[in-house]
Structure formats: structure tokens, C-alpha cells
Amino acid sequence: MYQNKIKLMPQDILEKEFKIDTRGYRLKEVDQFLDDIIGDYEQFLNIINNLEKEKADLLAEIVNLKQELRNSKLNMEVANRNSATGEVANIDIIRRLSQLEKMVYGLKNNDDN
């Protein structure tokens, strides 16, 4: 995935041989090689930072999803307990009242017309 952005592999660095002039290595050649190494290290750092950010985002999402799962399991257990013991949950009562109000007021409004 990132191989096309990286110029040098560790083996390339290890096997690099500079040509020797009368006064030592050719400075331009060494400078160019070091520039390539620096560029690769910058790419590596960018890749690492991006992956670390992505990892943190995914871990936060996992925590949120686990919390949602726990809440859903608790709600399901409560609903199962209520239905097993014959108790009616408050939400069921509110829904039934709402339906009755719609029926009563709906019929009353139709009778007025």
C-alpha cells in the first residue's frame, strides 16, 4: 500500500556503496542519498501518525459500540423480566393511552363535523 511512496528499503541502505574520489566520497552523491533517507523517514512518520489516529478512532468506536451493546442487553433483560412476571412496562401503558386518546378524540372530532 505504501511501497510506492518509499524509495529505499533497509537492504538498499545496507548495501549502498559510495564512489571514492581523491579526497573521499562524492559529497553530491552522499547528500542525495541522505535526502532520500530523510524523505523516507518523513513518509514513515506520516504513515505511523495516520495509522495511530485511525487506531484511536476505531478504539473509540469500539468502546461506544460495546456500551450500546451493554445497554441493549440490559433493556432486553428488563423487558424479559417484565413480560415473564406479568408486569406491564410504563412505555406500554403510555402507548395504550396514546392510542385510546386518538380513538376517543378522533371520534369526537368526527361527530362534531
FENHU-V946863 format. One record per residue. N is the residue number from 0. RES is the residue in one small letter. SS is DSSP state (A for helix, B for strand, O for the rest). NEAR is the number of other ideal C-beta (glycine too) atoms within 8 Angstrom. Layout:
n=N res=RES ss=SS near=NEAR
n=N res=RES ss=SS near=NEAR
This chain:
n=0 res=m ss=O near=2
n=1 res=y ss=O near=7
n=2 res=q ss=A near=5
n=3 res=n ss=A near=4
n=4 res=k ss=A near=6
n=5 res=i ss=O near=10
n=6 res=k ss=O near=5
n=7 res=l ss=O near=9
n=8 res=m ss=O near=6
n=9 res=p ss=A near=6
n=10 res=q ss=A near=6
n=11 res=d ss=A near=8
n=12 res=i ss=A near=9
n=13 res=l ss=A near=6
n=14 res=e ss=A near=6
n=15 res=k ss=O near=7
n=16 res=e ss=O near=4
n=17 res=f ss=O near=9
n=18 res=k ss=O near=7
n=19 res=i ss=B near=5
n=20 res=d ss=B near=7
n=21 res=t ss=O near=2
n=22 res=r ss=O near=3
n=23 res=g ss=B near=4
n=24 res=y ss=B near=9
n=25 res=r ss=O near=8
n=26 res=l ss=A near=6
n=27 res=k ss=A near=6
n=28 res=e ss=A near=10
n=29 res=v ss=A near=10
n=30 res=d ss=A near=8
n=31 res=q ss=A near=8
n=32 res=f ss=A near=10
n=33 res=l ss=A near=8
n=34 res=d ss=A near=8
n=35 res=d ss=A near=10
n=36 res=i ss=A near=10
n=37 res=i ss=A near=8
n=38 res=g ss=A near=9
n=39 res=d ss=A near=11
n=40 res=y ss=A near=8
n=41 res=e ss=A near=8
n=42 res=q ss=A near=11
n=43 res=f ss=A near=9
n=44 res=l ss=A near=8
n=45 res=n ss=A near=8
n=46 res=i ss=A near=10
n=47 res=i ss=A near=8
n=48 res=n ss=A near=8
n=49 res=n ss=A near=8
n=50 res=l ss=A near=8
n=51 res=e ss=A near=8
n=52 res=k ss=A near=8
n=53 res=e ss=A near=8
n=54 res=k ss=A near=8
n=55 res=a ss=A near=8
n=56 res=d ss=A near=8
n=57 res=l ss=A near=8
n=58 res=l ss=A near=8
n=59 res=a ss=A near=8
n=60 res=e ss=A near=8
n=61 res=i ss=A near=8
n=62 res=v ss=A near=8
n=63 res=n ss=A near=8
n=64 res=l ss=A near=8
n=65 res=k ss=A near=8
n=66 res=q ss=A near=8
n=67 res=e ss=A near=8
n=68 res=l ss=A near=8
n=69 res=r ss=A near=8
n=70 res=n ss=A near=8
n=71 res=s ss=A near=8
n=72 res=k ss=A near=8
n=73 res=l ss=A near=8
n=74 res=n ss=A near=8
n=75 res=m ss=A near=8
n=76 res=e ss=A near=8
n=77 res=v ss=A near=9
n=78 res=a ss=A near=9
n=79 res=n ss=A near=8
n=80 res=r ss=A near=9
n=81 res=n ss=A near=10
n=82 res=s ss=A near=8
n=83 res=a ss=A near=6
n=84 res=t ss=A near=6
n=85 res=g ss=O near=5
n=86 res=e ss=O near=7
n=87 res=v ss=O near=6
n=88 res=a ss=O near=9
n=89 res=n ss=A near=5
n=90 res=i ss=A near=6
n=91 res=d ss=A near=8
n=92 res=i ss=A near=9
n=93 res=i ss=A near=8
n=94 res=r ss=A near=8
n=95 res=r ss=A near=8
n=96 res=l ss=A near=8
n=97 res=s ss=A near=8
n=98 res=q ss=A near=8
n=99 res=l ss=A near=8
n=100 res=e ss=A near=8
n=101 res=k ss=A near=8
n=102 res=m ss=A near=8
n=103 res=v ss=A near=8
n=104 res=y ss=A near=8
n=105 res=g ss=A near=8
n=106 res=l ss=A near=8
n=107 res=k ss=A near=8
n=108 res=n ss=A near=8
n=109 res=n ss=A near=7
n=110 res=d ss=A near=6
n=111 res=d ss=A near=5
n=112 res=n ss=O near=4
